[in-house]
Amino acid sequence: MSLHCPRCNSPKVASFHQAMKVGAAIGTVGGVARGVSAALAGGQAGALVGTIAGPFGITLGYVSGAILGGLAGGVGGCALGAQLGDTLDRHVLAHNLCLLCGHRFNLPA
C-alpha cells in the first residue's frame, strides 16, 4: 500500500522511524540484561549437567548458559521494543513527511 499525502495527495512520502529505533535499542539492552540474569540464575542447571565433564564442563556449562540466555533475551527484547516503537511512530508521532509540500502526518487510526 502506497502512502499519499493527505494535503496534496502526492505519493512522494518519506517515513521516519525514530521511536522504533530507540525502542529496539532499549528493548535489546533490557532483554540482554534479563536473559543474562535468568541464565546466571539457571546456570546451576548448566553446571549440574557439566559435572559429567568435570570442573571444565561446569565452567563451560555456566558460561555458555549465560551467553545463550543473553542472546535469546536480546532478540526477544529487540523485537518487542521495535513493535512498541513502531506503534508509537505510526499513531502518536508525526513520522511521515511529504517531500513536495513538507506536510508531516500520522497514519489514520
N, CA and C of each residue as an Amber inpcrd file, in Angstrom:
protein
   327
   0.8390000  -1.1740000   0.0000000   0.0000000   0.0000000   0.0000000
   0.8890000   1.2450000   0.0000000   0.6580000   2.1230000  -0.9190000
   1.4370000   3.3360000  -1.0630000   0.8050000   4.4600000  -0.2340000
   1.6590000   5.2020000   0.4460000   1.1770000   6.3420000   1.2250000
   1.0060000   7.5540000   0.3110000  -0.0100000   8.3310000   0.5710000
  -0.2320000   9.5830000  -0.1390000  -0.4180000  10.6790000   0.8930000
   0.0920000  11.8480000   0.5750000  -0.0470000  12.9940000   1.4660000
  -1.5200000  13.3950000   1.5490000  -2.0560000  13.5880000   2.7630000
  -3.4620000  13.9840000   2.8800000  -3.7110000  15.4290000   2.4250000
  -2.6650000  16.2410000   2.3520000  -2.8400000  17.6360000   1.9510000
  -2.7880000  17.8020000   0.4310000  -1.7490000  17.2260000  -0.2200000
  -1.6020000  17.4520000  -1.6650000  -1.7630000  16.1710000  -2.4860000
  -2.0010000  15.0340000  -1.8290000  -2.2180000  13.7310000  -2.4640000
  -1.0080000  13.2370000  -3.2550000   0.1840000  13.6890000  -2.8790000
   1.4120000  13.2580000  -3.5420000   1.8300000  11.8900000  -3.0140000
   2.3110000  10.9990000  -3.8910000   2.7930000   9.6990000  -3.4240000
   4.2300000   9.7510000  -2.9150000   4.8700000  10.8990000  -2.9990000
   6.2640000  11.0310000  -2.5600000   6.2980000  11.3510000  -1.0730000
   6.3370000  10.2930000  -0.2650000   6.2830000  10.4320000   1.1930000
   7.4560000   9.6750000   1.7950000   8.1580000  10.3170000   2.7180000
   9.2450000   9.6730000   3.4540000   8.7430000   9.3450000   4.8560000
   9.1210000   8.1760000   5.3630000   8.7300000   7.7590000   6.7140000
   9.9610000   7.6990000   7.6010000   9.8410000   8.2470000   8.7870000
  10.9280000   8.2320000   9.7660000  10.5150000   7.3060000  10.9040000
  11.4440000   6.5500000  11.3960000  11.1350000   5.5520000  12.4260000
  12.0270000   5.7430000  13.6600000  12.0350000   6.9460000  14.2170000
  12.8830000   7.2070000  15.3660000  12.4720000   6.3840000  16.5810000
  11.1900000   6.3380000  16.8960000  10.7370000   5.6120000  18.0880000
  10.9890000   4.1140000  17.9390000  10.8770000   3.5900000  16.7310000
  11.1290000   2.1680000  16.5240000  12.6020000   1.8550000  16.7750000
  13.5010000   2.7170000  16.3140000  14.9340000   2.5000000  16.5180000
  15.3030000   2.5950000  17.9970000  14.7710000   3.6060000  18.6670000
  15.0500000   3.7760000  20.0960000  14.4380000   2.6280000  20.9010000
  13.2160000   2.2610000  20.5720000  12.5580000   1.1490000  21.2690000
  13.3000000  -0.1650000  21.0790000  13.8070000  -0.3970000  19.8730000
  14.5720000  -1.6230000  19.6160000  15.8650000  -1.6280000  20.4090000
  16.5390000  -0.4850000  20.4870000  17.7940000  -0.4110000  21.2410000
  17.5600000  -0.6260000  22.7380000  16.5620000   0.0360000  23.2830000
  16.2560000  -0.1180000  24.7090000  15.7890000  -1.5410000  24.9990000
  14.9550000  -2.0880000  24.1190000  14.4880000  -3.4620000  24.2960000
  15.6190000  -4.4740000  24.2350000  16.6060000  -4.2340000  23.3600000
  17.7480000  -5.1340000  23.2580000  18.5570000  -5.1250000  24.5450000
  18.8490000  -3.9310000  25.0500000  19.6380000  -3.8330000  26.2870000
  18.8930000  -4.4880000  27.4550000  17.6080000  -4.1830000  27.5740000
  16.8190000  -4.7930000  28.6500000  16.6950000  -6.2910000  28.4950000
  16.5090000  -6.7460000  27.2620000  16.3920000  -8.1850000  27.0150000
  17.6720000  -8.9300000  27.3120000  18.8190000  -8.3400000  26.9460000
  20.1050000  -8.9700000  27.2420000  20.3140000  -9.0550000  28.7460000
  20.0150000  -7.9640000  29.4500000  20.1830000  -7.9660000  30.9060000
  19.2860000  -9.0190000  31.5530000  18.0510000  -9.0760000  31.1180000
  17.1140000 -10.0680000  31.6720000  17.5400000 -11.4870000  31.3090000
  17.9750000 -11.6720000  30.0810000  18.3970000 -13.0050000  29.6510000
  19.6220000 -13.4860000  30.3890000  20.6040000 -12.6060000  30.5830000
  21.8200000 -12.9970000  31.3020000  21.5060000 -13.2830000  32.7610000
  20.6820000 -12.4410000  33.3950000  20.3730000 -12.6850000  34.8060000
  19.6010000 -13.9880000  34.9830000  18.6830000 -14.2630000  34.0680000
  17.9490000 -15.5310000  34.1520000  18.8700000 -16.7060000  33.8840000
  19.8030000 -16.5300000  32.9470000  20.7250000 -17.6220000  32.6360000
  21.6920000 -17.8670000  33.7850000  22.1320000 -16.7870000  34.4360000
  23.0280000 -16.9760000  35.5780000  22.2910000 -17.6370000  36.7440000
  21.0390000 -17.2620000  36.9100000  20.2520000 -17.9160000  37.9510000
  20.0210000 -19.3810000  37.5980000  19.8250000 -19.6480000  36.3370000
  19.6430000 -21.0300000  35.8960000  20.9440000 -21.7000000  35.5160000
  22.0630000 -21.0070000  35.7120000  23.3720000 -21.5600000  35.3820000
  23.7300000 -22.7610000  36.2230000  23.1000000 -22.8950000  37.3570000
  23.3590000 -24.0640000  38.1950000  22.9180000 -25.3300000  37.4850000
  21.8710000 -25.2350000  36.6730000  21.4450000 -26.4030000  35.9070000
  22.4970000 -26.7680000  34.8730000  23.0560000 -25.7480000  34.2050000
  24.1290000 -25.9980000  33.2470000  25.3620000 -26.5480000  33.9200000
  25.6500000 -26.0440000  35.1060000  26.7990000 -26.5510000  35.8500000
  26.5590000 -27.9840000  36.2840000  25.3180000 -28.3020000  36.6480000
  24.9850000 -29.6620000  37.0520000  25.1680000 -30.6340000  35.8890000
  24.7130000 -30.2140000  34.7000000  24.8910000 -31.0550000  33.5180000
  26.3740000 -31.1750000  33.1860000  27.1180000 -30.0860000  33.4000000
  28.5450000 -30.0920000  33.0940000  29.3910000 -30.8790000  34.0600000
  28.8410000 -31.3230000  35.1830000  29.6330000 -32.0870000  36.1490000
  30.1230000 -33.4060000  35.5710000  29.4730000 -33.8540000  34.5160000
  29.9130000 -35.0980000  33.8750000  31.3100000 -34.9120000  33.3090000
  31.6180000 -33.7120000  32.7970000  32.9200000 -33.4450000  32.1900000
  33.9230000 -32.8880000  33.1910000  33.5530000 -32.7480000  34.4390000
  34.4820000 -32.2510000  35.4500000  34.4120000 -30.7460000  35.6030000
  35.4450000 -30.1580000  36.2370000  35.4390000 -28.7140000  36.5070000
  35.3610000 -27.8660000  35.2340000  36.0270000 -28.3030000  34.1800000
  35.9640000 -27.5530000  32.9270000  34.5430000 -27.5640000  32.3690000
  33.8630000 -28.6660000  32.4640000  32.4850000 -28.7840000  31.9870000
  31.5380000 -27.9220000  32.7850000  31.7800000 -27.8100000  34.0920000
  30.9320000 -26.9580000  34.9410000  31.0660000 -25.5020000  34.5000000
  32.2990000 -25.0460000  34.3160000  32.5390000 -23.6680000  33.8950000
  31.9660000 -23.4070000  32.5050000  32.2070000 -24.3300000  31.5900000
  31.7050000 -24.1770000  30.2340000  30.1820000 -24.1600000  30.1990000
  29.5330000 -25.0120000  30.9730000  28.0730000 -25.0330000  31.0330000
  27.5100000 -23.7360000  31.5880000  28.1580000 -23.1970000  32.6040000
  27.6980000 -21.9670000  33.2350000  27.8390000 -20.7740000  32.2870000
  29.0170000 -20.6550000  31.6470000  29.2810000 -19.5240000  30.7590000
  28.4290000 -19.6080000  29.4920000  28.3310000 -20.7970000  28.9130000
  27.5240000 -20.9250000  27.6890000  26.0490000 -20.6610000  27.9750000
  25.5760000 -21.0350000  29.1470000  24.1960000 -20.7320000  29.5290000
  23.9660000 -19.2320000  29.6190000  24.9370000 -18.4910000  30.1720000
  24.8050000 -17.0330000  30.2740000  24.8230000 -16.3830000  28.8960000
  25.6980000 -16.8480000  28.0120000  25.7840000 -16.2650000  26.6670000
  24.5140000 -16.5360000  25.8760000  24.0610000 -17.7800000  25.8830000
  22.8490000 -18.1160000  25.1320000  21.6140000 -17.4170000  25.7070000
  21.5540000 -17.2950000  27.0190000  20.4380000 -16.5670000  27.6410000
  20.4480000 -15.0970000  27.2570000  21.6400000 -14.4940000  27.2110000
  21.7510000 -13.0930000  26.8070000  21.3320000 -12.8840000  25.3660000
  21.7500000 -13.7920000  24.4850000  21.3650000 -13.6800000  23.0740000
  19.8550000 -13.8370000  22.8930000  19.2950000 -14.8350000  23.5340000
  17.8450000 -15.0600000  23.4120000  17.0630000 -13.8910000  23.9930000
  17.4820000 -13.3920000  25.1230000  16.8100000 -12.2440000  25.7310000
  16.9430000 -10.9910000  24.8850000  18.1200000 -10.7940000  24.2860000
  18.3360000  -9.6290000  23.4300000  17.4510000  -9.6350000  22.1980000
  17.3130000 -10.7940000  21.5790000  16.4590000 -10.8980000  20.3880000
  14.9980000 -10.6270000  20.7520000  14.5400000 -11.2260000  21.8350000
  13.1500000 -11.0100000  22.2610000  12.8900000  -9.5710000  22.6500000
  13.8190000  -8.9710000  23.3800000  13.6660000  -7.5770000  23.7940000
  13.6910000  -6.6230000  22.6140000  14.5530000  -6.9060000  21.6380000
  14.6290000  -6.0740000  20.4400000  13.3230000  -6.1370000  19.6560000
  12.7790000  -7.3240000  19.4930000  11.5280000  -7.4750000  18.7400000
  10.3760000  -6.7520000  19.4360000  10.2880000  -6.9120000  20.7520000
   9.2170000  -6.2540000  21.4910000   9.3690000  -4.7370000  21.4650000
  10.5910000  -4.2520000  21.6700000  10.8390000  -2.8110000  21.6370000
  10.5550000  -2.2040000  20.2720000  10.9050000  -2.9340000  19.2090000
  10.6490000  -2.4390000  17.8500000   9.1520000  -2.3720000  17.5730000
   8.3960000  -3.3580000  18.0500000   6.9420000  -3.3320000  17.8490000
   6.3000000  -2.1630000  18.5790000   6.7120000  -1.9500000  19.8250000
   6.1600000  -0.8270000  20.5870000   6.5330000   0.5080000  19.9460000
   7.7960000   0.6330000  19.5170000   8.2380000   1.8560000  18.8630000
   7.5220000   2.1010000  17.5460000   7.2770000   1.0340000  16.7900000
   6.5650000   1.1750000  15.5190000   5.1340000   1.6640000  15.7420000
   4.4740000   1.1290000  16.7600000   3.1220000   1.5810000  17.0880000
   3.1340000   3.0530000  17.4900000   4.1170000   3.4320000  18.2800000
   4.2440000   4.8270000  18.6920000   4.5030000   5.7200000  17.4820000
   5.3760000   5.2730000  16.5850000   5.6560000   6.0360000  15.3640000
   4.4080000   6.2040000  14.5050000   3.6640000   5.1480000  14.3190000
   2.5250000   5.1680000  13.4020000   1.3670000   6.0460000  13.8910000
   1.0880000   6.0120000  15.1930000  -0.1500000   6.6210000  15.6590000
   0.0180000   7.8310000  16.5720000   1.2180000   8.0610000  17.0870000
   1.3910000   9.1830000  18.0070000   2.2860000  10.2650000  17.3950000
   3.4510000   9.8690000  16.9220000   4.3840000  10.8390000  16.3530000
   4.0620000  11.0750000  14.8770000   4.2650000  12.2850000  14.4220000
   4.0590000  12.5770000  13.0020000   5.3210000  12.1360000  12.2580000
   5.3450000  10.8780000  11.8550000   6.5800000  10.3330000  11.2940000
   6.5990000  10.2440000   9.7730000   5.5660000  10.7190000   9.0950000
   5.5430000  10.7450000   7.6330000   5.7100000  12.1840000   7.1620000
   6.5290000  12.3710000   6.1330000   6.8000000  13.7030000   5.6090000
   6.5900000  13.6980000   4.1070000   5.7300000  14.5910000   3.6340000
   5.5240000  14.7520000   2.1950000   6.7350000  15.4930000   1.6330000
   7.3360000  14.9270000   0.6090000   8.5340000  15.5220000   0.0380000
   8.2200000  16.6940000  -0.8920000   6.9580000  16.8750000  -1.2550000
   6.5940000  18.0010000  -2.1210000   6.1300000  19.2220000  -1.3380000
   5.1850000  19.0320000  -0.4090000   4.6340000  20.1990000   0.3000000
   5.1730000  20.3530000   1.7220000   5.9070000  19.3420000   2.2370000
   6.5070000  19.4480000   3.5720000   5.5430000  19.1520000   4.7070000
   4.3580000  18.6410000   4.4370000   3.3680000  18.3270000   5.4660000
   3.7830000  17.0630000   6.2300000   3.7430000  17.1170000   7.5750000
   4.0230000  15.9450000   8.4220000   2.7080000  15.3920000   8.9180000
   2.5610000  14.0570000   8.8930000   1.2880000  13.4500000   9.2700000
   1.4890000  12.0460000   9.8050000   0.4630000  11.5730000  10.5350000
   0.4040000  10.2020000  11.0440000  -0.4020000   9.3500000  10.0870000
  -0.3280000   8.0550000  10.2860000  -1.2350000   7.1680000   9.5770000
  -2.6040000   7.2730000  10.2220000  -3.6760000   7.0670000   9.4780000
  -5.0010000   7.0860000  10.1080000  -5.1400000   5.9620000  11.1180000
  -5.8870000   6.1980000  12.1780000  -6.0440000   5.2160000  13.2500000
  -6.9060000   4.0650000  12.8760000
